[in-house]
């Protein structure tokens, strides 16, 4: 139930108008890594990306972007036992930097920039505005997902819905 909800939210928010790279997918990958079992944790961000990219459009860097979100889910696994403000903030920042390095390396590798050191540096430098938006969105959405989930756990725990909603 939680995994399906995350997939729906992730896809919907990718389709709504937003600033470039200001989506919740990295935060959902972190959240999935921290709260869902392995069976669902890694599939949630991948399903979001595959289904939405089929509509938005595929490009020659998808393996790097999808792979970046899978690695972000691994980072989220670190949060399983350290779900606190510092841990969420550090992993949000780390996953943003990791995604930036991987996805822009892919952009350079597939030929959007010359295959030399200057091309690689240009690729990373020109992508800095996207890193800013990506990092801000990851921090914001991580705070929302982790915060709202922890708050809602307190309300749900005493109800008959606790086994359904809090299941990992």
C-alpha positions in Angstrom: 0.0 0.0 0.0 2.8 2.5 0.9 4.8 1.5 -2.1 1.9 2.1 -4.4 1.1 5.4 -2.8 4.7 6.5 -3.3 4.7 5.5 -7.0 1.4 7.4 -7.6 2.7 10.5 -5.8 6.1 10.3 -7.6 4.5 10.0 -11.1 1.9 12.7 -10.5 4.5 15.2 -9.2 6.8 14.5 -12.2 3.8 15.5 -14.5 2.8 18.6 -12.7 4.6 21.8 -13.8 7.9 22.3 -11.8 11.3 23.9 -12.0 13.9 21.9 -13.8 15.0 18.9 -11.7 12.6 19.8 -8.8 10.9 16.5 -8.3 10.4 14.1 -5.4 12.0 11.0 -6.9 15.3 11.2 -4.9 13.4 11.8 -1.7 11.1 8.8 -2.5 14.1 6.7 -3.2 15.7 7.6 0.2 12.3 7.1 1.9 11.8 3.7 0.2 15.3 2.6 1.2 14.6 3.6 4.8 11.1 2.2 5.3 10.3 -0.5 2.7 11.7 -4.0 2.5 14.2 -4.7 -0.3 11.5 -6.2 -2.5 9.8 -2.9 -2.8 12.5 -0.3 -1.9 14.4 -0.6 -5.1 11.4 -1.0 -7.4 9.5 2.1 -6.3 11.9 4.8 -7.8 12.5 2.6 -10.8 8.8 2.1 -11.5 8.3 5.9 -11.1 11.0 6.7 -13.6 10.2 4.0 -16.1 6.5 4.7 -16.3 6.8 8.5 -16.3 9.7 8.5 -18.8 7.6 6.4 -21.1 5.2 9.3 -21.2 7.6 12.2 -20.9 10.1 10.7 -23.3 13.1 8.4 -23.1 16.6 9.8 -23.7 20.1 8.3 -24.0 21.0 9.0 -20.4 18.1 7.1 -18.8 20.4 4.3 -17.5 22.4 6.8 -15.6 19.4 8.6 -14.2 17.6 5.4 -13.3 20.8 4.0 -11.9 21.3 7.2 -9.8 18.0 6.7 -8.2 18.7 3.0 -7.5 22.0 4.1 -5.8 20.0 6.7 -3.8 17.8 3.9 -2.5 21.0 2.2 -1.2 21.8 5.4 0.6 18.3 5.3 2.0 19.0 1.9 3.5 21.6 3.6 5.7 18.7 5.5 7.3 16.9 2.4 8.4 18.5 2.8 11.9 19.3 6.5 11.8 16.0 8.2 10.9 16.7 11.5 12.5 17.0 15.1 11.2 20.8 14.9 10.8 20.8 11.5 9.0 18.0 12.6 6.7 19.7 15.9 5.9 23.1 14.3 5.3 21.8 11.5 3.1 19.6 14.0 1.1 22.7 16.1 0.4 24.9 13.0 -0.3 22.3 11.5 -2.7 21.9 14.8 -4.5 25.7 15.0 -5.1 25.8 11.3 -6.1 23.0 11.7 -8.6 24.6 14.9 -10.0 28.0 13.1 -10.5 26.4 10.0 -12.1 23.8 11.6 -14.3 26.2 14.3 -15.6 28.9 11.7 -16.2 26.3 9.9 -18.4 25.5 13.2 -20.2 29.2 13.6 -21.0 29.8 9.9 -21.8 27.0 9.7 -24.4 28.4 12.6 -26.3 26.5 15.8 -25.3 29.9 17.3 -24.6 33.4 16.7 -26.2 35.2 13.6 -24.8 38.0 15.5 -23.1 38.7 17.1 -19.7 37.2 20.5 -20.8 34.0 18.8 -22.0 33.7 16.9 -18.7 34.3 20.1 -16.7 31.8 22.1 -18.9 29.2 19.4 -18.4 29.5 19.5 -14.6 29.7 23.3 -14.4 26.8 23.9 -16.7 24.7 21.5 -14.7 25.2 23.4 -11.4 21.7 25.1 -11.6 20.1 21.7 -11.9 22.1 20.5 -8.9 20.8 23.4 -6.9 17.2 22.6 -7.8 17.7 18.9 -7.3 19.2 19.4 -3.9 16.5 21.8 -2.7 13.8 19.4 -3.9 15.4 16.4 -2.3 15.8 18.3 1.1 12.2 19.6 0.9 10.5 16.4 -0.1 12.6 14.3 2.3 11.5 16.5 5.1 7.9 16.1 4.0 7.9 12.4 3.4 9.9 11.4 6.5 8.2 14.1 8.7 4.6 13.3 7.7 5.2 9.6 7.9 6.6 9.8 11.4 3.8 12.1 12.5 1.1 9.9 11.0 2.6 6.8 12.6 1.6 8.2 16.0 -2.0 8.7 14.9 -2.3 5.4 13.1 -0.6 3.2 15.7 -3.6 3.1 17.9 -6.1 2.5 15.1 -7.2 -0.7 13.4 -5.3 0.5 10.3 -1.9 0.2 11.9 -1.1 -3.2 10.3 -2.1 -2.1 6.9 -0.5 1.4 6.8 2.7 0.7 8.8 3.6 -2.6 7.1 7.0 -2.7 5.6 
